[in-house]
Amino acid sequence: MKKLFTLSIIIVTYIVSNAQTDCKPATITNVEKEGSGNRITWNMPASGEEITISHNGIFSGKYIGDVSSFGVYHRFTPENLAAINGGKLAQIVFAPMYAPFQTEPGHTYTIQVYQGGMWGEVGNRNPGTLIFSQDISNNDLLFNQENTISLETPVNVDATQELWIGYFCTNIDSVQSEAKQPAGIDDGPCKDELGNVMFYQNQWCTLLEVASSSNRNWCIKGRVQTIEGESVNIYFNGDKIKSNFSGTTYFHDNPTGEEYCYKLEVNCSEYLVSPFSNEFCIPGVGIKENGEMRKFTVYPNPATNELRITNYELRDGIIEIYDVYGRKQKAEGRKQNGEFIINISNLSVGVYLVRLIDEQGFSVQKFIKE
């Protein structure tokens, strides 16, 4: 009986360990100083599951259009997005078309994604902020059928606000007597104010408002890569400072220490967490003397080839340069006429930190390499 009990413990331990291994870690992308603290930003891991969001039915092969430029969109409310919050919109599917009388399309397309919109009466409608735009070459499209377009930069889904996805038709040719019919539709029925939204004659409206007999939706789909977990635990210098935090950015107020190092673990399911993320470190703030931080001056700022440091005191100390990711950079320096001159010609363009360290402590200043 004792042997059987021991075997059961081994099996349970193996299953739990395996589940933790399958749970993917997050990736910290940036830590930067902000006011009195640090702003940590990260990407949640993809779960491997893809979800399609759309308000349309089966593509019917029909088309609709006009002689002027216009855009067509699907509108998603926070309720529509709740199940994919935090996921990444990676692809958009749409049906590019042109009219039978045309030998080739007389227009082009721009994929667009808006966030933070609102819907009200005519004249009180707003898609929010244009957060993504991507021009599509007609040479990359197959017309009169659905096409899948991969976004150059996937868009994070925020279920606290509306998301509008679609495309704007541009450069419609000058033939005025015929409708160009560049937008594919389904057979309906329409999901009014969701699947039939359009920008037409300089106002936001629906296809049903423009043509009361057109009880259809635009053929538009979004494909979203969902995330592994819904929250993270945040660690600072090895200690957990926040549990079950939802989101992809966190402000850590008033940290202390010579170095600020952060890492995360994803809460994937009950009692299970991912392996730790990458650890991201930046230099800490300088020590204070008589309540004031010891200061020094860096110039010119921005700098190109040389950075000069003045108004400083170092007692057998060192000077170090870090990038904003906390990585120490190679930089040679020399003293000259009471200044310390550092050759930064080898550094890439960007923002860096200079840290002065001696037995009294250390101080940090930011500079820009251009």
Secondary structure, DSSP 8 states (H G I E B T S, - for coil): -HHHHHHHHHHHHHHHHHHHHHS---EEEEEEEETTEEEEEEE--EEEEEEEE-S--SEEEEEE--SS-EEEEEEE-HHHHGGGTT-EEEEEEE-B---TT-SS-S-EEEEEEEEEEE--STT--EEEEEEEEEEE-GGG--TTS-EEEEEEEEEE--TTS-EEEEEEEE---S--SS----EEEES----TTTTSEEEETTEEEEHHHH-TT----B-EEEEEEEES-SEEEEEETTEEEEEEE-SSEEEEES--SSEEEEEEEEEEETTEE------EEEE----EETTEE---EEESSSBSSEEEEES---SS-EEEEEETTS-EE--EEEEETTEEEEE-TTS-SEEEEEEEEETTEEEEEEEEE-
